[in-house]
Amino acid sequence: MSQATAQSGSFMNVNGINLWVADTGEVHLPPILCLHSCFLDGTMFDGLVAAAAGKYRVVRPDFRGQGRSAPDTVDIITMEKCAEDMEALIEAMGLTSINVMAQSMGGDVAFRLIAHRPELFRSLVVAGSSACSEPSGQLAEFRQWVIDAGNEGFAGHVLDTTMAIMFGVTTRSDPAKTALMDYWRGKIAELPKALRPAMSGVMERSTSVPLLPGIKLPVLIFNGEEDKPRPPAWSDEMLRELPNAKLIRLKKIGHSPTLEAPEQVLPAIIEFYNNPRV
């Protein structure tokens, strides 16, 4: 493992790729491993870092081909490859009894990771996520979105589509959340065309539903009623298939609960990690 340290994080070479990893670093505290959404990065969990201060060590890697992590030369960065990266990172950092916070594609990675190495984990929170593959109708629409983003970048209709997917309609129209929307719109507008392999990996993902019955640890599911890409029925499926799960459904919230409703979601996450029972 090679590491180049910066003030807010470090590059760690694991599984043949340089990943950017932000780490609050309190080795005496129980760890939270944060797995971010596609289009966003580990900074989406800044609020969780603040909520967990003094209680948990928060580790926030950027997936390969996203955020500050190195790009890949493949056409599709699969969820399986991302799970392999996270397993290698966990081993390199010596993490055990891990609490996981997974948003959107982070959940796709988390289910694969936990099913493969269940002994490493203590609890799981998934928000705006699912375990199923993309249904054919939505997949066709999303494939065109991926092509347009790869060709045109994140501007115009591609940027508008991405914002409509990542945030609920109520959040996007709420004057009190204008600053939040302006911030993330600016961040997404800066995304490179080279994000396409990571996007493709999410859209072309295989189902992980068959893995769910074997995941025995406590799982807390957050789902927004306005979540367009991962609708409520998909969270209901996770609840049915996971043997030890609880679902919190959020009114007037979309795909990014930790950002859209932090006042509801973040305290509930910390309470769950403190006592992971459902």
C-alpha positions in Angstrom: 0.0 0.0 0.0 1.4 3.4 -1.0 0.0 6.6 0.4 0.4 10.3 -0.3 -1.0 12.4 2.5 -2.9 15.6 2.1 -4.6 17.6 4.7 -8.2 16.4 4.1 -7.4 12.9 2.9 -4.9 10.6 1.1 -4.4 8.6 -2.0 -4.2 4.9 -1.3 -3.2 2.3 -3.9 -5.4 -0.7 -3.5 -6.5 -3.4 -6.0 -4.4 -1.7 -8.8 -6.0 1.7 -8.5 -5.3 5.0 -6.6 -8.3 5.8 -4.5 -8.9 9.1 -2.7 -9.8 8.4 0.9 -10.9 11.0 3.5 -10.5 9.6 7.0 -11.3 11.3 10.3 -8.6 9.0 11.7 -9.7 8.2 15.3 -8.4 4.6 15.4 -9.9 4.1 18.9 -13.5 4.8 17.6 -15.8 2.4 15.8 -15.6 3.0 12.0 -18.3 4.1 9.5 -17.4 3.3 5.9 -19.3 5.7 3.6 -20.1 4.6 0.0 -21.3 7.5 -2.1 -23.7 8.0 -5.0 -22.6 8.1 -8.6 -22.2 11.8 -9.7 -21.4 12.8 -6.1 -18.4 11.8 -4.0 -17.3 11.4 -0.4 -18.1 15.0 0.4 -21.8 14.2 0.3 -21.3 12.8 3.8 -19.9 16.0 5.3 -23.0 16.3 7.4 -22.6 12.7 8.7 -19.0 13.5 9.7 -20.2 16.4 11.8 -23.0 14.3 13.3 -20.6 11.5 14.2 -17.8 13.7 15.6 -16.4 12.2 18.8 -18.4 9.0 18.4 -17.3 7.4 15.2 -14.3 7.3 12.8 -15.7 8.2 9.4 -13.9 6.8 6.3 -15.0 8.2 2.9 -13.4 6.7 -0.2 -14.2 8.0 -3.7 -15.0 5.0 -6.0 -12.6 4.4 -8.9 -13.3 6.7 -11.8 -15.2 9.2 -9.6 -14.3 12.1 -7.3 -10.6 12.5 -6.8 -9.8 8.8 -7.4 -8.0 7.6 -10.5 -9.9 6.9 -13.7 -10.0 3.5 -15.3 -9.5 2.5 -18.9 -12.4 0.1 -19.1 -15.8 0.8 -20.7 -17.8 -0.2 -17.7 -16.7 0.0 -14.0 -18.8 -2.8 -12.5 -20.3 -2.9 -9.0 -18.3 -6.0 -8.5 -15.1 -4.2 -9.2 -16.0 -1.4 -6.8 -16.8 -4.0 -4.1 -13.4 -5.6 -4.7 -11.8 -2.2 -4.3 -13.6 -1.6 -1.0 -12.6 -5.0 0.3 -8.9 -4.3 -0.5 -9.2 -0.8 1.1 -10.7 -2.3 4.3 -7.9 -4.8 4.5 -5.3 -2.2 3.9 -6.7 0.0 6.6 -7.3 -2.9 9.0 -10.9 -2.0 9.6 -13.2 -4.3 11.6 -16.7 -4.3 13.0 -17.6 -1.7 10.3 -20.8 0.3 10.2 -21.7 1.1 6.5 -23.4 4.2 5.2 -24.4 3.5 1.5 -26.2 5.9 -0.8 -27.6 4.9 -4.2 -24.8 3.0 -6.0 -23.1 2.7 -2.7 -25.9 0.2 -1.7 -25.2 -1.9 -4.9 -21.6 -2.1 -3.8 -22.4 -2.7 -0.1 -24.6 -5.7 -0.7 -21.9 -7.4 -2.8 -19.2 -6.5 -0.3 -21.1 -7.6 2.9 -22.4 -10.8 1.3 -18.8 -11.8 0.4 -17.2 -10.8 3.8 -20.0 -10.6 6.4 -17.6 -11.1 9.3 -16.2 -7.6 8.7 -19.4 -5.7 9.3 -21.6 -4.6 12.2 -24.5 -2.7 10.6 -25.7 -1.1 7.3 -27.7 2.0 6.4 -28.8 2.3 2.8 -30.4 5.5 1.5 -31.9 6.1 -2.0 -30.8 2.6 -3.0 -32.0 -0.8 -4.1 -30.8 -4.3 -4.9 -32.5 -4.9 -8.3 -31.1 -4.4 -11.8 -32.4 -1.5 -13.9 -35.8 -2.4 -15.6 -35.7 -2.4 -19.4 -37.8 0.8 -19.9 -35.8 2.9 -17.5 -32.5 1.3 -18.7 -33.2 2.4 -22.3 -33.8 6.0 -21.0 -30.7 5.9 -18.8 -28.4 4.5 -21.5 -29.2 7.5 -23.7 -28.4 9.8 -20.7 -25.1 8.0 -20.3 -24.3 8.5 -24.0 -25.2 12.1 -23.9 -23.1 12.8 -20.8 -20.1 11.0 -22.3 -20.5 13.1 -25.5 -21.6 16.5 -24.3 -20.6 16.6 -20.7 -22.8 17.8 -17.8 -24.5 20.8 -19.2 -27.9 21.7 -20.6 -30.4 18.9 -20.7 -27.8 16.4 -19.3 -27.3 18.6 -16.2 -31.1 19.1 -15.8 -31.7 15.4 -16.1 -29.0 14.6 -13.5 -30.4 17.1 -11.0 -34.0 15.7 -11.5 -32.7 12.2 -10.8 -30.5 13.0 -7.8 -33.0 15.3 -6.0 -36.8 15.2 -5.4 -39.1 17.7 -7.1 -40.0 19.2 -3.7 -36.4 19.8 -2.8 -35.6 21.3 -6.1 -38.5 23.8 -5.8 -38.0 24.7 -2.1 -36.7 28.2 -1.7 -35.1 27.2 1.6 -33.0 24.7 -0.3 -31.8 26.9 -3.1 -28.3 27.2 -1.8 -28.1 23.4 -1.5 -29.3 22.9 -5.1 -27.0 25.6 -6.4 -24.0 23.9 -4.7 -24.7 20.5 -6.1 -25.7 21.8 -9.5 -22.3 23.5 -9.6 -20.5 20.3 -8.5 -22.3 18.1 -11.1 -21.7 20.7 -13.9 -17.9 20.2 -13.3 -18.1 16.4 -13.7 -15.9 15.2 -16.6 -17.1 13.2 -19.6 -14.8 10.5 -18.4 -17.4 9.6 -15.7 -19.1 7.5 -18.4 -17.6 4.1 -17.4 -18.8 4.7 -13.8 -22.3 5.7 -14.9 -22.5 2.6 -17.2 -21.6 0.4 -14.3 -24.5 1.6 -12.3 -27.0 1.4 -15.2 -25.9 -2.0 -16.4 -25.6 -3.5 -12.9 -26.9 -7.1 -12.3 -29.4 -7.8 -9.5 -28.1 -8.4 -6.0 -31.6 -9.4 -4.7 -30.5 -13.1 -4.3 -27.8 -12.0 -1.9 -30.1 -10.2 0.5 -31.5 -13.2 2.5 -27.9 -14.1 3.5 -27.2 -10.6 4.9 -28.0 -11.1 8.5 -26.7 -7.9 10.1 -29.2 -5.1 11.0 -30.1 -2.9 8.1 -31.8 0.5 8.1 -33.4 1.6 4.8 -34.2 5.2 4.0 -36.4 5.8 0.9 -37.9 9.1 -0.3 -41.4 9.0 -1.8 -40.1 11.2 -4.7 -37.1 9.0 -5.5 -37.3 8.7 -9.3 -34.4 6.3 -10.1 -35.0 4.0 -7.0 -38.7 4.2 -6.3 -40.5 3.0 -3.1 -41.4 -0.4 -4.4 -37.7 -1.2 -4.7 -37.1 -0.4 -1.1 -40.1 -2.6 -0.2 -38.4 -5.4 -2.0 -35.2 -4.9 0.1 -37.3 -4.9 3.3 -39.0 -8.2 2.3 -35.7 -10.0 1.3 -33.4 -8.8 4.1 -33.9 -10.8 7.3 -33.2 -8.0 9.7 -34.3 -4.7 8.2 -36.3 -1.6 9.0 -37.6 1.0 6.5 -38.1 4.7 7.0 -40.0 6.3 4.2 -39.6 10.1 3.8 -42.4 12.3 2.5 -41.5 15.0 -0.1 -37.9 13.7 -0.4 -36.2 12.3 -3.4 -33.1 10.2 -4.2 -30.6 11.8 -1.7 -32.1 11.6 1.8 -28.9 12.5 3.7 -28.7 15.8 1.7 -32.4 16.6 1.3 -33.5 15.8 4.9 -30.4 15.8 7.1 -32.3 17.0 10.1 -34.4 13.8 10.0 -31.9 11.3 8.6 -28.6 12.0 10.3 -29.8 11.7 13.9 -31.6 8.5 13.0 -28.4 7.1 11.4 -26.3 7.8 14.5 -29.0 6.4 16.8 -29.1 3.2 14.7 -25.3 2.8 14.8 -25.4 3.3 18.6 -27.9 0.5 18.9 -28.3 -1.4 15.6 -31.6 -3.2 16.2 -34.7 -3.2 14.0 
